[in-house]
Amino acid sequence: MTGVKLSQNQARRLELLLEIAPATERVFIPYDPEDAASSSAVAQINELAPDLGVEIVEGLARDDSEVTELLNNIPEDIEAIFLVPGTTVNSRLNDVLAVAVDRKLPVSGPSTIQAEKGALTTYGFIHQEVGVQAARIADQILKGADPGELPVETAEFFLAVNLQAANAIELEIPDKILQQAQ
């Protein structure tokens, strides 16, 4: 067996969000509990959050109408939004971002695509790069390589910071973060 795996990066992403917005104490995570990727990411975060002094507030949404309800009722004392992998909530990224800008909340997305679309930050993979990596492995197999002899590769993760989003929520990004960002 071979392929490209996406390692567990949620904990590091939360750490980076807290470096960017250090006053954050309550983080809202909207997600579909029936989505395995979403639930796995939330479990990673819940394990780390107490050590970071952060309270996680989960918002459950199994379908589009529940996402609408959730976005209309985010608790007032939330200080950041942390999106996890999964389509139920991420398909409504524009709506999440509208709420975030209105309430001046930083948003961390699970991949660079969310930062490109307006989330403040992410520490995640670039979809196209993972595709290129997987295509290279597939090409080797199609040319006769034994999949059992090819190692499983780990996707590379990138820190992205959207400065327009930072301006929109009136948040100054620390220089040490900007120096790390792609």
N, C-alpha and C positions, 0 to 999 in steps of 0.2 A: 504494500500500500504506500502511496505517496500523495503529495498535494501541498497546499498552502494552508497553514492554520493561523487563525487570528487569536493571539494570546490574550490572556486576561489583563486588560489595561484599565479597567474601570477605577481601581483604587488610585492609580497614578493620576488619572484624569481628575478625580476628586481633589487630590492633593494640589494639583496645579490650579484648579478653580479657587481653592482657598488661598493660594499664594497671590492670585490675581485680585481676589476680593476677600481680604483677610478678616473683615468684620462679620463675615457670614457665619451664622449659627444654626439657621433652619433652612434646609434644602428640600425643595419639592421635586419628587420624582413621579411624573405621570407615566403610567405604563399599562399594558395589557397583561394581566396575570396568567393568561392562558398561552402566552407566547414564551417558549422555552428560553430564547435568547434574552428576552427582557427580564424574565424571572431570575435567570442566572446572574445577570449584571446587577440587579437589585440585591441579590444575596451577597455579592462581593462588596457592595457599598455598605450594606448593613453591618457587615463584619468589621469594617474599618472605621466607620463613622464615630463610634464612641471614643476611640483612641485619638481622634482628631478634634474632639469636642464639638461635634456637629450632630444635630438632630435631623433625622431623615423623616420627612412627611410623605407617605406614599399616597398617590392618587390613582385609583383603579378605573380603567376604561376599556371595555371589551369591544366597543364598536364606535362608530362615528358620533352617534347621538350622546353617548357617554363621555366622549372627548369634549364635546361642546359643553356639556353640563360641568365637567371638571374645570375647563378653562374659565367658565363663568363664576366658579366658586373656589378659586385658589385662596387659601387662608391669607388674611391680611398681613400676618407676621412672617411670611416667607421672604427670604432674602436672596434666593437663587433658584434657578430651575436646572435640573440635571436630566437630560434626555438619555435614554438607554436604547440599545438596538431594538428594532421592532417597527412594523409598519403602521400599526393602529394609531399611535400618537404622532410618529414622524411624518406621516402623510399630511398632517395638519400643521407642519412646521411654520407656515406663514401666520397662522392664527396664534400659535404659541409665541412667536416673535412679536406680534402686535401687542399681546398682553404684557410681555416682558418689557418692551419699550415704554408702554403706558405706565407701568409700575416701576420702571428703572431697575429691573432685575437682570443680572447676568445670566446667560444661558450657555450651558456646556453641552455640545452635541457629540454623538458617538463616532462620527467620521468627519473628515475634512469637508465633505459636501455641505454639512450643516453650517460650518463657519463661512463657506463661500456664499451661502444663501442668507446669512445675517446673524447666526448665533455668535456670541462673543468669542467663544473658544472651543477647541477640541484637542484631544490628544488621541489620535486615531489613525486609521489607514486611509490611503488614497485608493478609491475603488479601481481606477485605471491601472495603478501600479500593481495591485494584487492580481488583476486580470493578466497583465503582462507576465508576471511571475508564474501564474498557473499555465499560461499559454506556452511558456518556455518548457515547462515540465511535460505538457501534453505533446509538444513537438518531439521531444526526446523519445517518448513512448511510441508515437506514430512512426518514428524512424527505427524502432526495434529495441529500444532500451527496456529492460525488465523493471516494471514499477517497483518491485520488491527491493531492487538495488538502488533506487533513487531515494534520497532522504526526504522526509517531510520538512518543508521550509516554513519559517515563521515570517509573517508579513511584517514589514517595517512600519513603525508608528511615527507620526509627525505631530508636533505641537503647532497649532494654527491659532492666530489671534486676529480677530476682525476689528480693526481700529475704527471703522465707521460705526460698528455696534457699540464700541466703548464710548465714542463721542455721543451716541444717541442716548445712552443711559448715564452719561456724565461720570464715567469711571476712568481714572488714570491707571494705565498699565505700568507696573514696575519695570524698570530697565532690565533687570535680570531675567524677566520673562521674555521681553522683546528680543533679547540676545539669543535665547534658545529657540525662538519661533522660526518656522519656515515661512 
